Amino acid sequence: MPGRLEARADANAALRVVIQRLVATDAGEGDLAAVTSELRSIADRLEPHQLAHRYEGGDAADTGWLTHPMTGAGNALANPLTVETTPDGRAVVTGTYTHAYEGPAGRLHGGYVAMGMDLVLGRAVGAAGFTAFTGILTVRYRKPTPLFVPVRYEGEVLTTEGRKITARAVLRAEGEVTAEADGIWITAS
């Protein structure tokens, strides 16, 4: 990530820390008012540089992955997750979620579990050589997924039939399965 892209990732890493601390804070009204003023000033400074969408400006491939909503180092809303493909074509997504992704106290919100399942299964479908979109995603929540511990999503393609691809995934935290998912992906053509 040369120059501007690296600087963008660094700025978003700093903002991610701000989000984490702001989500779980006991700061008083005065401190929060000062923070609000500073954040508005930063927003005003960036306003002249606002793009129509995240792929605009610079190298679209680099910018798209940099700002990906699930994994992008250049997207402060993303919990940076590591995405890999194993030699046997399975996909693995790992990371650790913080308070910014909390649903029930100390636990990951189920919506982020579903997003992670979509990510790992989409990567597995891509690793199998397909360009496809999610048709159906069914998530079964087995137990709450804790925050602040490493998690591991694993996904694989099971079958292909015409334009339909079926895939399955599992999410583990502290060695235990916390969720499972099945999905159908549809190829673009």
C-alpha positions in Angstrom: 0.0 0.0 0.0 2.1 2.9 -1.2 1.8 6.5 0.0 -1.8 7.7 0.0 -3.3 4.2 0.5 -1.0 3.6 3.5 -1.9 7.0 5.0 -5.6 6.2 4.5 -5.2 2.8 6.3 -3.3 4.6 9.2 -6.0 7.2 9.6 -8.7 4.6 9.7 -6.7 2.5 12.2 -6.7 5.6 14.5 -10.4 6.2 13.9 -11.1 2.5 14.7 -9.5 3.1 18.1 -11.6 6.3 18.6 -14.8 4.3 17.8 -13.8 1.5 20.2 -13.1 4.0 23.0 -16.2 6.0 22.2 -18.5 3.0 22.1 -17.4 1.9 25.6 -16.7 5.1 27.6 -17.8 6.7 30.8 -16.5 10.2 29.7 -18.5 13.1 31.0 -20.6 15.6 29.0 -17.7 18.2 28.8 -15.2 15.6 27.3 -17.8 14.3 24.9 -18.7 17.9 23.8 -15.0 18.6 23.1 -14.6 15.3 21.2 -17.7 16.1 19.1 -16.2 19.5 18.2 -12.9 17.9 17.1 -14.7 15.2 15.1 -16.9 17.8 13.3 -13.7 19.7 12.5 -12.1 16.6 11.0 -15.3 15.8 9.0 -15.2 19.4 7.6 -11.6 19.0 6.6 -12.4 15.8 4.7 -15.6 17.1 3.1 -13.9 18.6 0.0 -12.4 15.2 -0.8 -15.6 13.2 -0.6 -15.9 10.7 -3.5 -19.2 9.3 -5.0 -18.3 5.8 -3.8 -15.5 3.8 -2.3 -14.1 2.5 -5.6 -13.6 6.0 -7.1 -10.2 7.6 -7.1 -6.9 5.9 -7.6 -6.5 2.2 -8.3 -10.0 0.8 -8.0 -8.7 -2.7 -7.0 -6.6 -1.4 -4.2 -9.2 1.1 -3.0 -12.0 -1.5 -3.1 -10.2 -4.0 -0.9 -8.7 -1.3 1.3 -12.2 0.0 2.1 -14.0 -3.3 2.1 -16.8 -3.2 4.8 -15.7 -6.4 6.5 -11.9 -6.5 6.1 -10.7 -3.1 4.9 -7.8 -1.5 6.8 -9.0 1.8 5.2 -12.6 1.4 6.5 -12.9 2.3 10.2 -16.2 0.5 10.4 -14.6 -2.8 9.4 -13.1 -5.1 12.0 -9.9 -6.0 10.1 -10.2 -9.7 9.5 -7.6 -11.8 7.8 -8.9 -13.7 4.8 -7.0 -16.7 3.5 -7.5 -19.6 1.1 -6.0 -23.0 2.0 -4.3 -25.3 -0.5 -7.4 -27.5 -0.7 -9.6 -24.5 -1.7 -11.3 -23.8 1.6 -11.5 -20.3 2.9 -10.5 -19.2 6.4 -11.3 -15.8 8.0 -9.7 -14.9 11.4 -9.9 -12.0 13.7 -10.9 -10.6 17.1 -14.0 -8.5 17.6 -14.2 -5.6 20.0 -17.0 -3.5 21.8 -17.8 -1.8 18.5 -19.4 -5.1 17.3 -21.1 -6.0 20.6 -24.7 -7.2 20.8 -25.5 -8.9 24.1 -23.1 -7.9 26.9 -19.6 -9.3 26.0 -20.9 -11.1 22.9 -20.7 -10.5 19.2 -23.9 -9.2 17.6 -25.5 -11.9 15.4 -25.5 -9.6 12.4 -21.7 -9.6 12.4 -21.7 -13.4 12.6 -23.9 -13.5 9.5 -21.6 -11.0 7.7 -18.6 -13.1 8.5 -20.3 -16.2 7.2 -21.2 -14.4 4.0 -17.5 -13.3 3.7 -16.0 -16.7 4.2 -18.4 -18.5 2.0 -18.0 -15.9 -0.8 -14.3 -16.3 -0.6 -14.6 -20.1 -0.8 -16.8 -19.7 -3.9 -14.2 -17.3 -5.4 -11.4 -19.7 -4.6 -13.3 -22.4 -6.5 -13.1 -20.2 -9.5 -16.6 -18.7 -9.6 -17.8 -15.1 -9.8 -21.1 -15.4 -7.9 -23.5 -13.6 -5.5 -25.2 -14.8 -2.4 -28.6 -16.3 -3.2 -29.5 -17.8 0.2 -27.6 -17.7 3.5 -28.9 -19.6 6.5 -27.1 -19.2 9.8 -27.7 -21.4 12.8 -26.5 -19.8 16.0 -25.2 -22.5 18.4 -24.0 -20.3 21.3 -23.0 -16.7 21.8 -19.7 -15.7 20.3 -17.5 -13.9 22.8 -15.7 -10.6 22.2 -11.9 -10.1 22.6 -11.0 -13.7 21.7 -9.7 -14.9 18.4 -12.4 -16.3 16.1 -12.1 -18.5 13.0 -14.6 -18.9 10.2 -14.0 -21.8 7.8 -15.9 -22.2 4.6 -16.0 -24.6 1.7 -17.9 -25.3 -1.5 -19.9 -28.5 -1.4 -21.5 -28.8 -4.8 -22.1 -27.1 -8.1 -25.0 -27.5 -10.4 -25.5 -25.2 -13.4 -25.4 -21.7 -12.0 -26.0 -22.9 -8.4 -23.2 -23.4 -5.9 -23.8 -24.7 -2.4 -21.4 -24.0 0.4 -21.1 -24.5 4.2 -19.2 -22.7 6.9 -18.5 -22.9 10.6 -17.5 -20.2 13.2 -15.3 -21.2 16.2 -14.3 -19.2 19.2 -12.1 -20.7 22.0 -12.3 -24.0 20.2 -16.1 -24.3 20.3 -18.5 -24.0 17.4 -20.7 -20.9 18.0 -22.4 -20.8 14.6 -22.8 -22.7 11.3 -24.1 -21.6 7.9 -25.2 -23.1 4.6 -25.6 -21.0 1.5 -26.4 -21.0 -2.1 -24.5 -18.8 -4.5 -25.5 -18.0 -8.0 -23.0 -17.5 -10.7 -23.2 -14.2 -12.7 -23.6 -15.9 -16.0 
